[in-house]
Amino acid sequence: MFVDVAKITIKAGKGGDGAVSFHREKFVAAGGPDGGDGGRGGNVVFVADDNLSTLMDFRYKRKYAAQPGENGSGSRCTGKNAPDLVIKVPRGTLIRDAASGLLMADISGDEPVIVAKGGKGGWGNTHFASPTRQIPKFAKPGLPGEEYEVRLELKLIADVGLIGFPNVGKSTLISVISAAKPKIANYHFTTLSPVLGVVKVGPEQSFVAADIPGLIEGASEGIGLGHDFLRHVERCRLLLHVVDVSGCEGRDPVEDFEKINTELQSFSPELATRPQIVLGNKCDIATEEQIESFKSYVESKGLTFMPISAATNQGLKNLPGIVWDRLQQLPPVQVFEPDFVPYAVNPNERTYTIEKTADHEFTITAPWLERILAGSDVDDYESLQYFQRQLDESGILRDLVAQGVEEEDTIKIGEYQFDYIF
């Protein structure tokens, strides 16, 4: 796992419960029910914050819960809606469902994005008054808010990405042209996570460069460090392709150059068309023939070639300015649109299952029915009648009979238990 990933749990607020209340006022007879509705629970909202650059904060706090809505009260007073819980993340953060990996939102724009919706407030007993039920003593509880375990993934929004085989000098280069201090050593895969560095060009001109960890042949198929690192390149507008022209490790610079481009093409054809500047590194230990041979090959491809030595600073003085000028000619960073909308559960959808769990015992699984039951007063005749009518209209009673229910059999619904009576 690389550093720009975090897994958290988000939970929207529960809706406030509806109130059971009756109007009482001097000289006013039979005022009737006046219980107000509950308020909406708070949403969980994500917004982009340009002052953040990592997901480090989410390693210390893993659970985020919005406030519940206020309960309704008498005199038909509706409870207050709870405030939204706003979570700030770096611009470019992707929010995925942790279990399926499906994309839920891409926080790249300026508009806040609701990822988990708060539950609706419950109805007060005012809604249940009718000519035959004039004093309803029950109300609806608020609906629970949406809850998800999500994976936050920060795709680096770097203007420039340094690509190339391991140990070609990318870490040394970014440490020289920026204030970044990556670990540097003479072995492959020293860089285990992308390193960002801000490269100053002038008093108010700068760009962000990312040292992309080393690629190997077959990375597009997941070999080695694979997709975890290739996808970091996706948002770079310009690629600096670092190649060891000295061949000090016995590799051919042309072959290395082609292999890296093949991996980019295999991973994303669009990525392979990204503009490149080819940097021939380690020129201080390369021969003139090696440098000129590789330069001719690169320029025959229509690409810019610059001979450099990150170790001795050779050729690096003009590099930031050249990169800056090229960036001014390129379009802004690509914004990805979400390709997944989480399935919205319809709270009014009356699905249920009935299972015979023992002799003379049936268990009904129906969350919507449990909410109705929680808001009912089983000791009140009219409230109990309303609940039984929901059983009948939903088809549950008919299915119980079809499964052979008998009088005085036990019926379980959530935490509640009843005896079946014809």
SULNOR-V287648 format. One record per residue. OMEGA is omega in whole degrees, -180 to 180 (none if undefined). Layout:
omega = [OMEGA/OMEGA]
//
This chain:
omega = [180/-167/-174/176/176/178/-179/175/178/-178/177/-176/175/175/178/180/173/-175/170/-176/179/-176/177/-179/-179/180/176/-177/174/-177/177/-178/178/178/-179/180/176/179/179/175/-178/174/170/-172/176/177/179/178/-177/177/179/180/179/177/-175/-178/-176/174/-178/176/-172/-177/-179/-177/177/-178/175/176/180/178/174/180/-178/-178/179/180/178/179/-180/171/-180/177/178/173/-177/179/-179/180/176/178/-178/180/175/178/-178/171/-173/-176/-174/-177/-179/-178/179/-179/175/-175/-180/-178/-179/-176/175/-179/176/-179/177/-176/177/-179/177/178/179/179/171/-176/176/-176/-173/178/178/180/-179/177/-171/180/180/-178/179/179/179/173/177/179/178/176/178/180/-180/164/-173/177/177/-177/-178/172/-174/176/179/177/-173/177/177/-180/179/180/176/172/176/176/-178/-180/177/-179/-177/178/-180/-174/179/179/-180/-179/179/174/-177/177/-175/173/-174/176/172/179/-179/175/-179/-180/179/175/178/-177/180/178/180/-179/-179/-179/178/174/-178/177/180/174/-178/-179/-170/177/172/179/-179/-179/-180/177/177/-180/-179/180/165/-171/-178/-178/180/-176/175/-177/-167/-173/177/-179/-177/179/170/-175/-177/-179/176/-177/-177/-177/-174/178/177/180/179/-178/180/180/177/-180/-178/-179/179/179/177/179/177/179/-180/-179/-178/178/179/-180/-178/180/-180/-180/-179/164/-176/-180/177/-174/179/178/-179/179/178/177/178/179/179/-178/-177/180/-179/178/-180/-180/-178/-178/175/176/-180/-178/177/179/176/175/-178/169/-179/-177/-177/-180/180/176/-176/-176/-177/-175/-180/-179/179/179/180/-180/179/-180/-180/-179/-175/177/179/-178/-178/175/-179/177/177/178/-180/174/-177/-179/180/180/178/-177/-180/-180/-171/175/-179/172/178/-179/176/-173/178/175/178/178/179/178/179/176/-178/-179/-179/-180/177/179/178/-178/180/-180/-179/175/-175/177/179/-174/-177/178/179/176/179/-180/180/179/176/177/-177/-176/-179/-179/-178/-179/180/-180/176/179/-180/180/173/178/180/-179/-180/170/-180/178/-180/176/-177/-180/-176/-178/-177/170/-179/179/179/none]
//
